[in-house]
């Protein structure tokens, strides 16, 4: 393809968090419907939503109530509905949900549905933070790596929110041939970083990136305002389309895949990699803050920094 018509939807919560997860899911899916239809009428070929798009960002609560928000990707109501939309509109859809597997495992996931409605596979958030929210209370770390999905329109990668701070996954997806990577998020802080980090990865890996964020304040949790500002960045690092901070919005951009060839031939980042020199990346050691020593993460013992 020479061009890809890509769309993302950012949205505020449509009902009170005191409602049940089932009630919230129904309200959110109802609110998304007209924007999905509008995306189709505007020729969108690949559509992505924000992290946990059919629920609030409940990770600040620490309440067991939200375990009921998890659903099966194979049999749950959300993905079945998205498959219907994908078939109806010949549209690839990335649907980030709270996943419960048949074995009872819980993941922060994104199902990738092809333009014929087939579920191509699932990305599960790998890096689970415990910073301002207790995400580890709700989610296991993803267990299926960093897949790249061969969709009807492009080779598509997915990263979720906090993942974006880790360059390794971006690079793995580039090595696997991703043309376009989406990062559905729920971000109320680091607004300056938001506009730097992902365009930088688009440059470093010579692909397009979509950054998708929710909007609004979700009470009663005091973690700040989700500031929207979803955008598309091209392989030269330019933000080519950007949504506002406060409103629900369908953002659409034409991604010129000619830039993929141009930037890859110009910079040759993948050709010039030297994996044999990067052994420290897999040595399971980190530099301790404030010291020059290396800390063995398995035992916590200082080792010779040389």
ABEGO torsion letter per residue (X at the ends): XABBBBBBBBBBBABBAABBAAAAAAAAAAAAAAAAAAAAAAGBABBBBBBGAABBBAAAAGBAAAAAABBBAAABAAAAAAAAAAAAAGBBBBBBBBBBBAAGBBBBBBBBBBAAGBBAEBBBBABBBBBABBAAAABBBBAAEBBBBBBAABBBBBBBEAAAABAAAAAAAAAAGBABBBBBBBBABGAAAAAAAAAAAAAAAGBBBBBBBBBEBBOABBAEBBAEGBBBBBAAGBBABBBBAABBBBBBBBBBAAAAAAAAAAAGAAAABBAAAAAAAAAGBBBBBGBABBBBAAAGBBBBAX
